Amino acid sequence: MTTHRDVALMKASEYTGREGVIGVAITGSVARDWLWAGSDVDLYVVREGETGFEDGVCEGIYWEVDLKPSSYLDVDLSDRRWTEPLPLFEGEETIVESLWGCEIVYDPQGKLEKVRAAIDKCMGDPAWLNRRAANYVQYGLGCVDALRFAEPLTAIVGARCVATDYGVTAFWMKRGGLLTSVSRIPEMLPAGSAIHALYRDIFSLNGEAEARQILDSIGLLRPTIQLEIQRDIELEMLPLLGHGVYDGLVRYLRQGVPSWFSPEDAKPVLGLEPDLGAQAARVLDQTRELLTAVAFLDFDAGEFKPFT
C-alpha cells in the first residue's frame, strides 16, 4: 500500500532531478509526523525561476508543491521582520511557517539547512514566540479598528481574515508552535473553549448542515468562478466532507473565495445575514474579543503537539 511518505519521497525525487532546482524539502504533516486521515503531501522546491505552484493526485493521495525562486533563501537569518505579520489580505505564509519542521531532501548548497536552523533557533525560544504572537495580535486589533470604517461586506470578510491570520495564528504561537492543519480550523481548536466558540460564530459555522448547504451554494456563483474552483472542490473540499471536517470546509470557502475573487462575487457562500450592518458589527466585536482572549493566554513551554 502506497503511503503519504512514499508519495512525498517519489515527488521529491522527481523535482530533485529537474534542471535549475537547488533545494527540495518535504513539509507539512508528513515531515512533522502529524498525519491524519485527510492529510495531503506538501513539498517546497527552490529553483532558478519564478514562484509557482503545482499539484496532483498520486495513488489517491493529494500532493502540492510550492515553487520558490532561489533568491527566496537569500535572507538575513537574524532578520527581526520574522516577528512581523504580513499585511491584511496578503496572507501567503512566511518562510518561517513554510519550513518549520521540514525534512530536507536535496540541498547541495546548504541554503535550506541554514534557514531551517535559524527557524529552529527561533522556535526554541519562548520569548521570541511570545513576542511574535503579541505583534500579530496587536496588528489584528489595529485591523479591526480600521475595518469599522469599511462597508459591511468588506468588514465581515476582513474580520474573518483577521480572526484566522492574526488570532488563531497567534494562538498557535502561544502554544509553542505554528499554525498547522489549516483545513481543520476550527476543528483543531480546543472544543468548548471561548476561542473555539467565537471563531465558529465569526464564520457562521453550523456543522454538517452548513457544509452541505455551502456546497449547494457554489452553484449560485458565476460560472467562470465555479469552473476555476472546481479542482479545489474535488481535490480538497470533498475529501474534507468525507472525513467529517464540516466546519473546516466552510471556513476554507468563506475565507478563500472572497480572497481569490472579490467579496461581491463570493456573496452566495459567505453566510450573510439580512442585516449586513448588524452582522459586521457583531463579527468585528467577536474578532476583537478573540484577539484579546489570545493576548491573555500564558505560554506553555512544553513540547508542541497539535490538538487531535
VEXDREN-2710 file (C-alpha; in Angstrom, 1 decimal):
% VEXDREN-2710
k/r/px/py/pz
1/MET/0.0/0.0/0.0
2/THR/1.4/3.4/-1.0
3/THR/1.8/5.7/2.0
4/HIS/2.0/9.5/2.2
5/ARG/5.7/9.2/2.8
6/ASP/6.1/7.1/-0.3
7/VAL/4.4/9.8/-2.4
8/ALA/6.4/12.5/-0.7
9/LEU/9.7/10.8/-1.5
10/MET/8.7/9.9/-5.0
11/LYS/7.7/13.5/-5.8
12/ALA/10.8/14.9/-4.1
13/SER/13.0/12.7/-6.3
14/GLU/11.2/14.0/-9.4
15/TYR/11.9/17.6/-8.6
16/THR/15.4/16.9/-7.4
17/GLY/16.3/15.8/-10.9
18/ARG/14.9/18.9/-12.7
19/GLU/17.3/21.5/-14.1
20/GLY/17.8/24.6/-12.0
21/VAL/16.5/23.0/-8.8
22/ILE/18.7/23.9/-5.8
23/GLY/16.6/22.7/-2.9
24/VAL/13.8/20.3/-2.1
25/ALA/12.1/19.7/1.3
26/ILE/9.1/17.7/2.5
27/THR/7.0/20.0/4.7
28/GLY/3.6/19.8/6.5
29/SER/2.2/16.9/8.3
30/VAL/4.4/14.2/6.6
31/ALA/7.6/15.9/7.7
32/ARG/6.3/16.6/11.2
33/ASP/4.8/13.1/11.6
34/TRP/1.4/14.5/12.4
35/LEU/-0.6/12.6/9.7
36/TRP/-4.3/12.2/9.9
37/ALA/-6.8/10.5/7.6
38/GLY/-7.2/13.6/5.4
39/SER/-3.5/14.6/5.2
40/ASP/-2.0/15.6/1.9
41/VAL/1.6/15.7/0.8
42/ASP/3.4/19.1/0.8
43/LEU/6.7/19.9/-0.8
44/TYR/8.8/23.0/-1.0
45/VAL/11.1/23.4/-4.1
46/VAL/13.6/26.1/-4.6
47/ARG/14.7/26.7/-8.2
48/GLU/16.1/29.1/-10.7
49/GLY/12.9/30.5/-11.8
50/GLU/9.7/32.2/-10.7
51/THR/7.3/31.5/-7.9
52/GLY/4.8/28.8/-8.8
53/PHE/2.5/26.0/-7.7
54/GLU/1.9/22.5/-8.9
55/ASP/-0.4/19.8/-7.6
56/GLY/-2.0/16.5/-8.4
57/VAL/-3.1/13.1/-7.1
58/CYS/-0.9/10.0/-6.8
59/GLU/-2.4/6.7/-5.7
60/GLY/-5.3/8.6/-4.2
61/ILE/-3.1/10.9/-2.2
62/TYR/-3.3/14.6/-3.0
63/TRP/0.1/16.4/-3.3
64/GLU/1.1/20.0/-3.8
65/VAL/4.4/21.8/-4.4
66/ASP/5.3/25.4/-3.6
67/LEU/7.9/26.6/-6.1
68/LYS/10.2/29.4/-4.9
69/PRO/12.9/31.3/-6.7
70/SER/16.5/30.8/-5.5
71/SER/16.5/34.4/-4.1
72/TYR/13.9/33.3/-1.5
73/LEU/16.6/31.7/0.6
74/ASP/18.9/34.8/0.5
75/VAL/17.5/36.2/3.7
76/ASP/19.1/37.8/6.7
77/LEU/18.9/35.0/9.2
78/SER/18.8/37.4/12.1
79/ASP/16.1/39.5/10.5
80/ARG/13.6/40.7/13.1
81/ARG/11.0/41.1/10.5
82/TRP/10.3/37.4/11.0
83/THR/8.3/38.6/14.1
84/GLU/6.2/41.0/12.0
85/PRO/2.9/39.8/10.4
86/LEU/2.1/40.1/6.8
87/PRO/-0.3/42.9/5.8
88/LEU/-4.1/42.1/5.8
89/PHE/-5.2/40.3/2.6
90/GLU/-1.6/39.4/1.8
91/GLY/-1.9/36.1/3.6
92/GLU/0.7/33.9/1.9
93/GLU/2.6/32.1/4.7
94/THR/6.0/33.3/5.6
95/ILE/9.2/31.3/5.2
96/VAL/9.0/30.5/8.9
97/GLU/5.7/28.7/8.5
98/SER/6.8/27.1/5.3
99/LEU/10.0/25.5/6.6
100/TRP/9.2/24.9/10.2
101/GLY/9.8/21.2/10.9
102/CYS/10.7/20.4/7.3
103/GLU/12.7/17.4/6.1
104/ILE/15.4/18.4/3.7
105/VAL/15.8/16.0/0.8
106/TYR/18.1/17.9/-1.5
107/ASP/20.3/20.9/-0.6
108/PRO/23.7/20.8/-2.3
109/GLN/24.5/24.5/-1.4
110/GLY/23.4/24.1/2.2
111/LYS/21.0/27.1/1.9
112/LEU/17.9/25.3/3.1
113/GLU/19.7/23.9/6.1
114/LYS/20.9/27.4/7.2
115/VAL/17.4/28.8/7.0
116/ARG/15.9/25.8/8.8
117/ALA/18.5/26.1/11.6
118/ALA/17.7/29.7/12.1
119/ILE/14.0/28.9/12.2
120/ASP/14.6/26.1/14.7
121/LYS/16.5/28.5/16.9
122/CYS/13.7/31.0/16.9
123/MET/11.1/28.3/17.5
124/GLY/13.0/27.1/20.5
125/ASP/12.8/30.5/22.2
126/PRO/9.6/31.1/24.1
127/ALA/10.3/34.8/24.3
128/TRP/10.6/35.0/20.5
129/LEU/7.3/33.2/20.0
130/ASN/5.5/35.3/22.6
131/ARG/6.9/38.5/21.0
132/ARG/5.7/37.3/17.6
133/ALA/2.3/36.4/18.9
134/ALA/2.0/39.8/20.6
135/ASN/2.8/41.5/17.3
136/TYR/0.2/39.5/15.4
137/VAL/-2.5/40.3/18.0
138/GLN/-1.6/44.0/18.1
139/TYR/-1.7/44.2/14.3
140/GLY/-5.0/42.3/14.2
141/LEU/-6.6/44.7/16.7
142/GLY/-5.5/47.7/14.5
143/CYS/-7.2/46.0/11.5
144/VAL/-10.4/45.6/13.5
145/ASP/-10.4/49.3/14.3
146/ALA/-9.8/50.2/10.7
147/LEU/-12.5/47.8/9.4
148/ARG/-15.1/49.6/11.4
149/PHE/-15.0/52.4/8.8
150/ALA/-15.4/49.9/5.9
151/GLU/-18.7/49.0/4.2
152/PRO/-20.3/46.0/5.9
153/LEU/-19.3/43.3/3.4
154/THR/-15.7/44.3/3.4
155/ALA/-15.8/44.4/7.2
156/ILE/-17.1/40.9/7.5
157/VAL/-14.6/39.4/5.1
158/GLY/-11.8/41.3/6.6
159/ALA/-12.7/40.4/10.2
160/ARG/-12.7/36.7/9.3
161/CYS/-9.2/37.0/7.8
162/VAL/-8.1/38.8/10.9
163/ALA/-9.5/36.1/13.2
164/THR/-7.6/33.4/11.3
165/ASP/-4.4/35.1/10.2
166/TYR/-3.6/37.0/13.4
167/GLY/-5.9/35.5/16.1
168/VAL/-5.7/31.7/15.6
169/THR/-2.1/32.0/14.2
170/ALA/-1.1/33.8/17.4
171/PHE/-2.9/31.2/19.5
172/TRP/-0.7/28.5/18.0
173/MET/2.4/30.5/18.8
174/LYS/1.2/30.9/22.4
175/ARG/1.2/27.1/22.5
176/GLY/4.8/26.9/21.3
177/GLY/4.3/26.1/17.6
178/LEU/2.9/27.5/14.4
179/LEU/-0.5/27.1/12.8
180/THR/-0.9/23.6/11.3
181/SER/-3.6/21.6/9.6
182/VAL/-5.2/24.8/8.3
183/SER/-8.0/22.9/6.6
184/ARG/-9.2/21.7/10.0
185/ILE/-9.8/25.1/11.6
186/PRO/-11.8/25.3/13.8
187/GLU/-11.7/21.5/14.4
188/MET/-8.1/21.9/15.6
189/LEU/-9.1/24.5/18.3
190/PRO/-9.9/23.1/21.8
191/ALA/-13.6/22.2/21.7
192/GLY/-15.6/24.1/24.3
193/SER/-13.2/26.9/24.6
194/ALA/-14.2/30.6/24.2
195/ILE/-11.8/30.9/21.3
196/HIS/-13.4/28.0/19.5
197/ALA/-16.9/29.3/20.1
198/LEU/-16.0/32.8/19.0
199/TYR/-14.3/31.6/15.8
200/ARG/-17.4/29.5/14.8
201/ASP/-19.7/32.5/15.3
202/ILE/-17.4/34.8/13.3
203/PHE/-17.6/32.4/10.3
204/SER/-21.3/31.5/11.0
205/LEU/-20.4/27.8/11.2
206/ASN/-23.0/25.1/11.9
207/GLY/-21.5/21.7/11.3
208/GLU/-22.6/19.2/8.6
209/ALA/-25.8/21.1/7.6
210/GLU/-23.9/24.3/6.8
211/ALA/-21.2/22.3/4.9
212/ARG/-23.7/20.7/2.6
213/GLN/-25.6/24.0/2.2
214/ILE/-22.4/25.8/1.1
215/LEU/-21.6/23.2/-1.4
216/ASP/-25.0/23.7/-2.9
217/SER/-24.5/27.4/-2.8
218/ILE/-21.4/27.1/-5.1
219/GLY/-23.9/26.7/-7.9
220/LEU/-25.0/30.3/-7.4
221/LEU/-21.5/31.6/-8.1
222/ARG/-20.7/33.0/-11.5
223/PRO/-20.0/30.1/-13.9
224/THR/-16.4/31.3/-14.5
225/ILE/-15.8/31.1/-10.7
226/GLN/-17.3/27.7/-10.4
227/LEU/-15.0/26.5/-13.2
228/GLU/-11.9/28.0/-11.5
229/ILE/-12.6/26.4/-8.1
230/GLN/-13.9/23.1/-9.4
231/ARG/-10.4/21.5/-8.9
232/ASP/-10.2/22.8/-5.3
233/ILE/-13.6/21.4/-4.6
234/GLU/-12.8/18.0/-6.0
235/LEU/-9.3/17.6/-4.6
236/GLU/-9.5/19.4/-1.3
237/MET/-13.1/20.2/-0.2
238/LEU/-15.0/16.9/-0.9
239/PRO/-12.4/14.8/0.9
240/LEU/-12.9/17.1/4.0
241/LEU/-16.6/16.4/3.8
242/GLY/-15.8/12.6/3.7
243/HIS/-13.7/12.9/6.8
244/GLY/-16.4/14.9/8.7
245/VAL/-14.4/18.1/8.7
246/TYR/-17.5/20.2/8.2
247/ASP/-16.6/23.5/9.8
248/GLY/-13.2/23.4/8.2
249/LEU/-14.7/23.0/4.8
250/VAL/-17.0/26.0/5.3
251/ARG/-14.2/28.2/6.8
252/TYR/-12.0/27.4/3.9
253/LEU/-14.5/28.6/1.3
254/ARG/-15.7/31.6/3.3
255/GLN/-12.2/32.9/3.7
256/GLY/-10.8/31.6/0.4
257/VAL/-13.4/32.5/-2.3
258/PRO/-13.6/36.3/-1.4
259/SER/-9.8/36.5/-1.4
260/TRP/-9.4/34.6/-4.7
261/PHE/-12.1/36.7/-6.5
262/SER/-14.0/39.5/-4.7
263/PRO/-16.4/39.7/-1.7
264/GLU/-19.2/40.8/-4.0
265/ASP/-18.7/37.7/-6.3
266/ALA/-18.4/35.5/-3.2
267/LYS/-21.7/36.5/-1.6
268/PRO/-23.6/33.2/-2.2
269/VAL/-21.1/31.3/0.0
270/LEU/-20.4/33.8/2.7
271/GLY/-23.3/33.0/5.1
272/LEU/-24.6/36.6/5.1
273/GLU/-27.5/37.8/7.2
274/PRO/-30.3/40.1/6.1
275/ASP/-28.9/43.0/8.2
276/LEU/-25.3/43.2/7.0
277/GLY/-24.5/46.2/9.2
278/ALA/-25.5/44.3/12.3
279/GLN/-23.6/41.2/11.2
280/ALA/-20.5/43.3/10.5
281/ALA/-20.7/45.0/13.9
282/ARG/-21.1/41.6/15.7
283/VAL/-18.3/39.9/13.8
284/LEU/-15.9/42.8/14.4
285/ASP/-16.7/42.7/18.2
286/GLN/-16.2/39.0/18.3
287/THR/-12.9/39.2/16.4
288/ARG/-11.7/41.8/18.9
289/GLU/-12.8/39.5/21.8
290/LEU/-11.0/36.6/20.2
291/LEU/-7.8/38.5/19.8
292/THR/-8.0/39.8/23.4
293/ALA/-8.5/36.3/24.7
294/VAL/-5.4/35.1/22.8
295/ALA/-3.4/38.0/24.1
296/PHE/-4.0/36.9/27.7
297/LEU/-3.1/33.3/27.2
298/ASP/0.0/32.1/29.1
299/PHE/2.8/30.4/27.1
300/ASP/3.2/26.7/27.6
301/ALA/6.8/25.7/27.2
302/GLY/6.0/22.1/26.8
303/GLU/6.6/20.2/23.5
304/PHE/4.2/21.4/20.9
305/LYS/1.7/18.9/19.6
306/PRO/-1.5/19.7/17.6
307/PHE/-4.9/19.0/19.0
308/THR/-6.5/15.8/17.7
END
